[in-house]
Amino acid sequence: MSAAPIRVVLVDDHAVIRAGLAQLLASTDDISVVGQAGEGQQAVDVVREVRPDVVLMDLQMPGVDGVVATRRVRAEVPGVDVLVLTSFSDSERILDALDAGAVGYLLKDADPDDVLAGIRAVARGESPIHPKAARALLGARSGTSRPQLTGREVEVLRLVRAGLANKQIARRLDISERTVKAHLTSAFARIGVVDRTQAAVWAQRHEI
C-alpha cells in the first residue's frame, strides 16, 4: 500500500505563483494541494479547516504577513509544519520566520525540484534551508561572540551539549521531536555551526 500523499496548503498573494506551484505539485504522485490562500489570516483559516501536513508560506503579503501567519498557524494548529518560500534572503527576515516557527526556508529562485524536495524533507521531519539563506545567516553571525538565542534554543543546546539525542530532548522538554529539530536548525544558523558536534563545542565554550 502506498503512503498517503503529503497534504499541502499554498500561501502567496500572487495568484499566478499559486497556480504555478499547484501545477508543479500536481505533477507528483506523493504531494497533494488541499488549499490555497492569498493573505496571512486567510491562510490561518484555511489551515485550521483542512489541517494539512505542510504550509508553503510566502512572507511578503498585504494585511497579515507570512511571519505573523506562521506564528498563528503554529499556535492554533499544532502539528502543521510551515515551509517558507519567498524572494527575501536577508538574515533578519529568515530569523523572524524561524522564530515564528517555520521549519524550513526556501527562495523563489530555487529549482522546481528543490521545492518538491523541500516539501518532502519537511514531511520527513527535516529542516531544509536554501544555501543563499544559510550564507546570509552565517554572515549575520560574523563578528558576534554571543548571538541572541531564544530561551528554548538555549535549553535545546544545553541538552545537546549533555549528549542527549533529539528524541530524549523532546521527552525532557515535553515537545515533539520535529520541534526539537526546528529549534536546532534555528540555533545552528544563529551561532554559525552546521552540526551537533560543533553546536556542543560552541555551547561548552560559551558555558550554555
N, C-alpha and C positions, 0 to 999 in steps of 0.2 A: 504494500500500500504506500503510495507516495505521500510525502508530508504535505500538510495544508500550506497554501501559499502565504507569503508574508503580506499582511494587510497594511496598506499604506494610505495616509491622507496627505494630499499635496497642498501646500500653502504658499501662494505667491500672488501679488497684486496684479501681475500681468497675465491676462487670460491666454495669450499666445504661448507664454512659457509653460503654463499649466498644461495646455493642450499638447505641447511637445513632450513634456515629461510623461503625460498619460500615455501617449503613443509609444514612447520608449519602454515604459513599464509593461504595456500590453503585449510587447513583443517577446516577453519572457513567460515561462511556464510556472515560475515559482514566486512571482510578485503580482499582487492584485491591488488596483486602486479602488478604495472603498469610500472615498470622499475627497472633496476639494473645498478650498476657502481662499478668498481674496483679501482677507483682513484678519488681524490678530484675534479679536474677540469672536468673530465668526469661526475661526479655526478652533478655538476652545469649545465652542458649542458643537461643532461637527465631531470633534474628537470625543466629547462626552457622550454623544449619541451613538457613534459607531464603534468606539473603543478599538482602534487599530493597534497593530504591533509597533509601527514606526510612523512618525510625522516628519515629512520632508519640509523644513521650515525656512522661508526667506526671512531676512531681518528687516529690511527697509520696506515698510508698508505704511499707508495712511492710517490714522486712528491708532489702534493698539499695535505696536511694532512687534517684531519677532522675539525680542528678548523678553518683553513682558508676557507675550503669549506663551512662550516656553515655560516661564515660571508658573503661569496659571495652569498650564497643562500638567506639569509635574505635580502641582499641589492638588489639583482637582481630580485627576485621572491617573492614579498610581499604576505603575506597570507599563505605561506607554512611553516609549523612548523617542527623543527628538534628535533628528539629524539636521543640522543647519546646511542649507545650500544657498550661498549668497555671492555677491560680487565683491564684498569687502574683506580684505585680508589684514587690516590693521590690528595690532595686538589688543587695543582697548575693546574693540567690538568682540574679538574672539574670547577674551577673558570674561566679558559681560555675559556672552552666550553660555559659556561653560559654567559660570557661577549660577546662571539661571536654571541649569540642569540639563543642558544639551550634552549628549554623549559623543557627538562627533561634529566635525566642521569641514565641509567641502566647499569648493569655489565653483562658480558657474562656468569657468573656463576649463573645467575638468572634462576628460573624455567621457562620452556616454557610458562606456564600460566601467569607468571608475565610479560613476554614480550608482550603477547597479551593484558593483562590488561593495560600495559603502553601505548601501541598504542591507545587503546580505550580512556584512560584518556586524552591523548594529544588531541584527536579528540573532546573531550568534553570541551576543554579549560583548563584542569588541567596540573599540572607540576610534574610528578612522579620522585622521586629520590630514587635510591636503598639505603636501610638502611646503608650499609657499606660506601657508598659515603657520605651520610648525616653525619655519625660519623666522617669521615675524615674532612669534612668542619667544624664541631663543634670543633674538635681537633685543627684545624688550628687557630681557633679564641681564644683559651685559652691563657691567658697571654697578650692579646692585648686589651687595653681600647678603642681604636678608630680605627677599621678596615677601610681600604681604600674602599670607595664606589664610584661608578660612579656618574656623575652629575645627570643622570636620576633617579638612585636609591635614591639619596638624595631628589629629587623632589617628588618621589612617597611616601617615608617615611614621608616627611613633610605633605603631604596631608592625609596620614593615621592617623598621629597624630592629624590632624584637624578634623578627624571623617568622612571623605568622603569615600563612597563606591567605589568599583572598577569602576563601570560604570561612576560615577561622576569624578573620577580621569582621566579616559580615555577621557572624554569630555574636561576636563580642560587642559590636555596636548596634545590634538589632536592626540591621539594614540588609538590603538584598546584595548578593554578590555582584550584580550588574552595577549597582550604585557605587560599590567599592571601586570597581574598575573606572567608573566615570570620575570619581574623586582623584584616583591615581593619575588619570590622563591629565586632568587639570593641574594637579600638583607637579607632575613631571614637567609640564610646559612652563609653569611659573618658576621653578628652580633650575631649569635648564639641564635636565637629565633625560636619558632615554630608556632606562630600565630600572628594575627593583634594586639591583646591586648598587648602582650609582645613587639611587634615592636613599638607601640605607646609610651609605657613606656620608652623604650630604646631611642627613638627619643627625648622625653621630657628631659630625664636625660642628653643626650648629646647635647641638645639645637639645634636639627636639625630644 
